[in-house]
């Protein structure tokens, strides 16, 4: 009998191959031929599951985004738990820390996402997906700040929209610097900078 292949599993395997190639060679190195070789498939097999090269890249971006969002969602659920009011500050910091390269897994994800967002500047087909993830991060940051504001723990004159942009820019900037210079920008430094920034927003700061 012919071997039965799960199309979803095969597409995910190809996406993982894309991510490995991008990790080593950047988006420009993720040609269909290179991706197929990395996945142990013929180019024709990859074309069987994807309409073209753009769809392969977009699906890989979607898989990467889902991986990050899955972890963040766990922290968001803990933060929104009504019984966790007394732990709001610590849980908010834990949630925001998920966007920083604090370990090897998150560092690799950060470098991958930077590769895709950089490529989106010259590949218009990738741009909506890069913008979508950035918008999702800002929305989550805004929810964290508004929750703290409603709890009365932030400065009275704080502008949630402006502070959302400021905090998002801080997270992006820290991530960029830490992926470029991990020996200088350590996980401890990342945590300290984030903690210091959040302290400036609180009434007791």
FISELUM-363040 format. One record per residue (C-alpha): residue number from 1; x, y, z. Coordinates in nm, 4 decimals. Layout:
+-----+----------+----------+----------+
:  nr :     east :    north :       up :
+-----+----------+----------+----------+
: NUM :        X :        Y :        Z :
...
+-----+----------+----------+----------+
REM end
This chain:
+-----+----------+----------+----------+
:  nr :     east :    north :       up :
+-----+----------+----------+----------+
:   1 :   0.0000 :   0.0000 :   0.0000 :
:   2 :   0.1221 :   0.3552 :  -0.0700 :
:   3 :   0.2393 :   0.5517 :   0.2308 :
:   4 :  -0.0268 :   0.7885 :   0.3644 :
:   5 :   0.1110 :   1.1401 :   0.4198 :
:   6 :  -0.0545 :   1.3917 :   0.6528 :
:   7 :  -0.0614 :   1.7162 :   0.4474 :
:   8 :  -0.0669 :   1.9339 :   0.7609 :
:   9 :   0.2329 :   1.7547 :   0.9113 :
:  10 :   0.4201 :   1.7777 :   0.5809 :
:  11 :   0.3542 :   2.1520 :   0.5522 :
:  12 :   0.4734 :   2.2049 :   0.9098 :
:  13 :   0.7878 :   2.0014 :   0.8374 :
:  14 :   0.8596 :   2.2233 :   0.5381 :
:  15 :   0.8035 :   2.5329 :   0.7527 :
:  16 :   1.0547 :   2.4053 :   1.0085 :
:  17 :   1.3007 :   2.3487 :   0.7249 :
:  18 :   1.2473 :   2.7083 :   0.6113 :
:  19 :   1.3217 :   2.8357 :   0.9610 :
:  20 :   1.6421 :   2.6337 :   0.9837 :
:  21 :   1.7616 :   2.7646 :   0.6473 :
:  22 :   1.6706 :   3.1246 :   0.7354 :
:  23 :   1.8535 :   3.0847 :   1.0657 :
:  24 :   2.1724 :   2.9899 :   0.8791 :
:  25 :   2.1487 :   3.1857 :   0.5542 :
:  26 :   1.8787 :   3.4491 :   0.5897 :
:  27 :   1.5563 :   3.4746 :   0.3907 :
:  28 :   1.7459 :   3.5116 :   0.0633 :
:  29 :   1.8960 :   3.1667 :   0.1171 :
:  30 :   1.5568 :   3.0017 :   0.1610 :
:  31 :   1.5040 :   2.9072 :  -0.2030 :
:  32 :   1.2656 :   2.6222 :  -0.2815 :
:  33 :   1.5638 :   2.4043 :  -0.3708 :
:  34 :   1.7442 :   2.4751 :  -0.0425 :
:  35 :   1.4271 :   2.4288 :   0.1619 :
:  36 :   1.3439 :   2.1011 :  -0.0130 :
:  37 :   1.6955 :   1.9710 :   0.0486 :
:  38 :   1.6759 :   2.0736 :   0.4154 :
:  39 :   1.3411 :   1.8942 :   0.4505 :
:  40 :   1.4694 :   1.5842 :   0.2704 :
:  41 :   1.2186 :   1.6264 :  -0.0117 :
:  42 :   1.2190 :   1.6813 :  -0.3858 :
:  43 :   1.1338 :   2.0319 :  -0.5035 :
:  44 :   0.8250 :   1.8855 :  -0.6717 :
:  45 :   0.7038 :   1.7532 :  -0.3367 :
:  46 :   0.7278 :   2.0992 :  -0.1826 :
:  47 :   0.5368 :   2.2449 :  -0.4769 :
:  48 :   0.2682 :   1.9818 :  -0.4207 :
:  49 :   0.1876 :   2.1316 :  -0.0782 :
:  50 :   0.2484 :   2.5006 :  -0.1543 :
:  51 :   0.1423 :   2.7184 :  -0.4468 :
:  52 :   0.4830 :   2.8815 :  -0.4692 :
:  53 :   0.7853 :   3.0239 :  -0.2904 :
:  54 :   0.5955 :   3.3157 :  -0.1374 :
:  55 :   0.3412 :   3.0813 :   0.0187 :
:  56 :   0.6214 :   2.8733 :   0.1697 :
:  57 :   0.7744 :   3.1819 :   0.3346 :
:  58 :   0.4380 :   3.3123 :   0.4555 :
:  59 :   0.3463 :   2.9775 :   0.6073 :
:  60 :   0.6819 :   2.9634 :   0.7873 :
:  61 :   0.6206 :   3.3144 :   0.9251 :
:  62 :   0.2769 :   3.2046 :   1.0431 :
:  63 :   0.4207 :   2.9007 :   1.2194 :
:  64 :   0.6854 :   3.1140 :   1.3901 :
:  65 :   0.4212 :   3.3649 :   1.4971 :
:  66 :   0.1995 :   3.0884 :   1.6355 :
:  67 :   0.4900 :   2.9500 :   1.8374 :
:  68 :   0.5532 :   3.2881 :   2.0007 :
:  69 :   0.1859 :   3.3664 :   2.0537 :
:  70 :   0.1273 :   3.0278 :   2.2157 :
:  71 :   0.3731 :   3.1087 :   2.4949 :
:  72 :   0.2493 :   3.4640 :   2.5348 :
:  73 :  -0.1118 :   3.3482 :   2.5565 :
:  74 :  -0.0305 :   3.1375 :   2.8624 :
:  75 :   0.1034 :   3.4447 :   3.0427 :
:  76 :  -0.1921 :   3.6546 :   2.9272 :
:  77 :  -0.4370 :   3.4046 :   3.0752 :
:  78 :  -0.2502 :   3.4109 :   3.4065 :
:  79 :  -0.2443 :   3.7901 :   3.4045 :
:  80 :  -0.6185 :   3.8168 :   3.3367 :
:  81 :  -0.7068 :   3.5628 :   3.6056 :
:  82 :  -0.9289 :   3.7526 :   3.8557 :
:  83 :  -0.7656 :   3.5642 :   4.1409 :
:  84 :  -0.4205 :   3.6956 :   4.0520 :
:  85 :  -0.4769 :   4.0627 :   4.1377 :
:  86 :  -0.1983 :   4.0654 :   4.3943 :
:  87 :   0.0477 :   3.9216 :   4.1427 :
:  88 :  -0.0347 :   4.1558 :   3.8557 :
:  89 :   0.3011 :   4.3340 :   3.8561 :
:  90 :   0.5126 :   4.0170 :   3.8455 :
:  91 :   0.2904 :   3.8492 :   3.5873 :
:  92 :   0.2894 :   4.1568 :   3.3640 :
:  93 :   0.6681 :   4.1571 :   3.3705 :
:  94 :   0.6761 :   3.7849 :   3.2871 :
:  95 :   0.4436 :   3.8392 :   2.9917 :
:  96 :   0.6461 :   4.1287 :   2.8490 :
:  97 :   0.9677 :   3.9319 :   2.9000 :
:  98 :   0.8447 :   3.6753 :   2.6470 :
:  99 :   0.9249 :   3.9278 :   2.3748 :
: 100 :   1.2904 :   3.9416 :   2.4816 :
: 101 :   1.5683 :   3.6929 :   2.3885 :
: 102 :   1.6216 :   3.5655 :   2.7432 :
: 103 :   1.7253 :   3.2142 :   2.6394 :
: 104 :   1.8464 :   3.0307 :   2.3309 :
: 105 :   1.4968 :   2.9477 :   2.2047 :
: 106 :   1.3740 :   3.3055 :   2.2249 :
: 107 :   1.7013 :   3.4371 :   2.0847 :
: 108 :   1.6646 :   3.2141 :   1.7772 :
: 109 :   1.3026 :   3.3217 :   1.7351 :
: 110 :   1.4020 :   3.6873 :   1.7622 :
: 111 :   1.6702 :   3.6499 :   1.4960 :
: 112 :   1.4280 :   3.4680 :   1.2681 :
: 113 :   1.1645 :   3.7356 :   1.3082 :
: 114 :   1.4184 :   4.0104 :   1.2433 :
: 115 :   1.5198 :   3.8305 :   0.9244 :
: 116 :   1.1586 :   3.8138 :   0.8047 :
: 117 :   1.0728 :   4.1734 :   0.8963 :
: 118 :   1.3873 :   4.2989 :   0.7223 :
: 119 :   1.2952 :   4.0974 :   0.4122 :
: 120 :   0.9423 :   4.2411 :   0.4256 :
: 121 :   1.0844 :   4.5817 :   0.3300 :
: 122 :   1.1744 :   4.4527 :  -0.0175 :
: 123 :   0.9202 :   4.1696 :  -0.0415 :
: 124 :   0.5748 :   4.3358 :  -0.0247 :
: 125 :   0.4008 :   3.9990 :   0.0026 :
: 126 :   0.5595 :   3.9459 :   0.3454 :
: 127 :   0.4826 :   4.2915 :   0.4829 :
: 128 :   0.1196 :   4.2358 :   0.5968 :
: 129 :   0.2262 :   3.9357 :   0.8032 :
: 130 :   0.5164 :   4.1212 :   0.9646 :
: 131 :   0.2913 :   4.4181 :   1.0418 :
: 132 :   0.0266 :   4.1865 :   1.1868 :
: 133 :   0.2618 :   4.0396 :   1.4458 :
: 134 :   0.3972 :   4.3812 :   1.5429 :
: 135 :   0.0415 :   4.5088 :   1.5805 :
: 136 :  -0.0429 :   4.2076 :   1.7951 :
: 137 :   0.2496 :   4.2804 :   2.0252 :
: 138 :   0.1485 :   4.6457 :   2.0618 :
: 139 :  -0.2112 :   4.5461 :   2.1348 :
: 140 :  -0.0962 :   4.3122 :   2.4098 :
: 141 :   0.1319 :   4.5777 :   2.5584 :
: 142 :  -0.1593 :   4.8215 :   2.5559 :
: 143 :  -0.3824 :   4.5711 :   2.7367 :
: 144 :  -0.1169 :   4.5226 :   3.0047 :
: 145 :  -0.0822 :   4.8979 :   3.0579 :
: 146 :  -0.4565 :   4.9614 :   3.0598 :
: 147 :  -0.5078 :   4.6797 :   3.3087 :
: 148 :  -0.2514 :   4.8338 :   3.5404 :
: 149 :  -0.4044 :   5.1773 :   3.4901 :
: 150 :  -0.7520 :   5.0508 :   3.5749 :
: 151 :  -0.6055 :   4.8934 :   3.8877 :
: 152 :  -0.4791 :   5.2388 :   3.9870 :
: 153 :  -0.1108 :   5.1487 :   3.9944 :
: 154 :   0.0109 :   5.3774 :   3.7133 :
: 155 :   0.0739 :   5.7515 :   3.7100 :
: 156 :  -0.2463 :   5.9543 :   3.6769 :
: 157 :  -0.1310 :   6.1506 :   3.3705 :
: 158 :  -0.0018 :   5.8467 :   3.1810 :
: 159 :  -0.1005 :   5.8328 :   2.8129 :
: 160 :  -0.1649 :   5.4619 :   2.7299 :
: 161 :  -0.1221 :   5.5120 :   2.3540 :
: 162 :   0.2105 :   5.6922 :   2.3885 :
: 163 :   0.3409 :   5.4538 :   2.6549 :
: 164 :   0.2420 :   5.1547 :   2.4426 :
: 165 :   0.4575 :   5.2865 :   2.1597 :
: 166 :   0.7423 :   5.3677 :   2.3979 :
: 167 :   0.7398 :   5.0254 :   2.5632 :
: 168 :   0.7061 :   4.8425 :   2.2301 :
: 169 :   1.0014 :   5.0382 :   2.0925 :
: 170 :   1.2014 :   4.9505 :   2.4028 :
: 171 :   1.1289 :   4.5793 :   2.3603 :
: 172 :   1.2210 :   4.5919 :   1.9904 :
: 173 :   1.5399 :   4.7862 :   2.0577 :
: 174 :   1.6530 :   4.5608 :   2.3406 :
: 175 :   1.5881 :   4.2554 :   2.1267 :
: 176 :   1.7915 :   4.3929 :   1.8372 :
: 177 :   2.0864 :   4.4845 :   2.0589 :
: 178 :   2.0781 :   4.1549 :   2.2488 :
: 179 :   2.0800 :   3.9469 :   1.9307 :
: 180 :   2.3719 :   4.1494 :   1.7947 :
: 181 :   2.5733 :   4.1606 :   2.1169 :
: 182 :   2.4602 :   3.8802 :   2.3484 :
: 183 :   2.7839 :   3.8983 :   2.5489 :
: 184 :   2.7155 :   4.2630 :   2.6389 :
: 185 :   2.3357 :   4.2648 :   2.6587 :
: 186 :   2.2756 :   3.9663 :   2.8857 :
: 187 :   1.9382 :   3.8279 :   2.9986 :
: 188 :   1.9981 :   3.9881 :   3.3380 :
: 189 :   2.0550 :   4.3254 :   3.1713 :
: 190 :   1.7381 :   4.2842 :   2.9646 :
: 191 :   1.5321 :   4.2098 :   3.2739 :
: 192 :   1.6829 :   4.5017 :   3.4634 :
: 193 :   1.6127 :   4.7501 :   3.1829 :
: 194 :   1.2535 :   4.6306 :   3.1442 :
: 195 :   1.1991 :   4.6389 :   3.5205 :
: 196 :   1.3461 :   4.9894 :   3.5466 :
: 197 :   1.1236 :   5.1150 :   3.2644 :
: 198 :   0.8095 :   4.9693 :   3.4193 :
: 199 :   0.9028 :   5.1294 :   3.7511 :
: 200 :   0.8963 :   5.4754 :   3.5891 :
: 201 :   0.5308 :   5.4229 :   3.5001 :
: 202 :   0.4137 :   5.3433 :   3.8520 :
: 203 :   0.2894 :   5.5874 :   4.1120 :
: 204 :   0.5433 :   5.4776 :   4.3684 :
: 205 :   0.8400 :   5.5221 :   4.1299 :
+-----+----------+----------+----------+
REM end
